[in-house]
Amino acid sequence: MDATKLADGLLWFLAFLFSTTCHEAAHAWAAKRGGDLTAYEGGQVSLNPIPHVRREPIGMVVMPWLSFYVAGWMMGWASAPYNSRWARQHPRKSAWMALAGPSANFALVLASTAAMHVGILTGIFKLTGRLQFDGIVAAVSSGPAQGAAAFLSVMFSLNLLLGSFNLLPFPPLDGFSVLGIFLPEEATRKLMDFRQTLGSMTLIGLLVAWRMFDYLYVPVFRAGAALLYGPYR
């Protein structure tokens, strides 16, 4: 791996680590607000990545770097513990806990969009090139601002991907549990039971979701890009 690719990898990893930490911390915070202290007691209601990395070192460190080396972008996973008995007793609160993670990703999409707009309008960033599906081309001539623009671009793209992918309604993704917000409590409990019976077969749901996402992400990305790039076309 040459120096340029290593620098790109570090930028991606910082964005991935921060985004995933925010996602899981949001789950943990929502569970705490709902009365489940499991993740809170594990130190995961925190933007400190260390408790999250300790829980999932393969998904948060090894897999992101491996996928970057192979494919040029990062993927991985993390998790926040919760009390399954609490979830059955409070299925609606459990569903809101599931929604909190993707919501954090979309909040980071909006934050990176706002920061990019400020940079462009103040002349710190200068847009060059065209829209690309792996990020918005937003570059400056030189200096620290170039790195900041690249980081915001990755944050925008990565969190748009994480938020929208996790909302797909297939186990084990958050979107499957989010369905409980719209269902009666007993139906939500049946969804929980169904997910438990699947066990390791939830990997099939993950593969189906990823296959579907190939078709869904392009229009999602274009809609998000219009929010960021549209005013400057």
Residue, then its C-alpha position, 0 to 999 in steps of 0.5 A: m500500500d503506497a503512501t497516498k492510499l495509506a493516507d486515503g485509508l486513514l481518512w476513511f478509517l477516521a470517518f468510519l470509526f466516528s460514524t460507527t461510534c455515533h451509530e452505536a452510541a445512539h442505540a445505547w443512549a436511546a436504550k438508556r432513555g427507555g430504561d435499559l442500562t445494559a449498554y450504558e453500564g458497558g460504557q457505550v453511551s459515549l463517543n469514545p470509540i474504545p468501548h465499541v472497538r473492544r466489543e467488536p474489534i474484527g468489525m470495527v478495525v480488521m474488516p474495514w481495513l481489509s475491505f479498503y485494501v480489497a475494494g477501496w472503501m470500508m465496510g464493517w460492523a459494530s453492536a450495542p448490547y441490550n436486555s432482550r427481556w426489556a425489549r420484550q416488555h417494551p417493544r415500542k421503546s425497543a423499536w425506537m432504540a433501533l431507529a436511533g442508530p440510523s438517525a445518528n447517521f442521517a444527522l451526520v449527513l446533515a452536519s457534513t452537508a452544512a459544513m460543506h456549504v459553509g466552506i463553499l460559501t466562504g471560499i474555503f472549498k472550491l468544487t471541481g469535477r462532477l458528481q461521483f457515486d463514491g462521494i462528492v468531488a469537492a477539492v481545494s487547491s492546497g493546504p489543510a482545507q483539502g483534507a477537510a473537504a475530503f473528510l467531509s465528502v467521505m462522511f457524507s457518502l459513508n453516513l448516507l450509505l450506513g443510514s439508508f442500508n441499516l433501515l432496510p427491513f431485513p433481519p439483522l438490520d435495524g430496519f427490521s426492528v424499526l417496523g415495531i414503531f408501526l405495529p401493535e406491541e404483540a405483533t412486534r413481539k412476534l417479529m422478535d421471536f421470528r428473528q430469534t428463530l432465524g439465528s445464523m440464518t439472518l446472514i441470508g437476510l443481510l445478503v438479500a438486503w445488500r443485493m437490493f441495496d445495489y438498486l436502491y442506493v443510486p437514487v438515494f445517493r442522487a437525492g442526497a447529493a442534490l441537497l449538497y451539490g444542487p445549489y452550485r450546479 
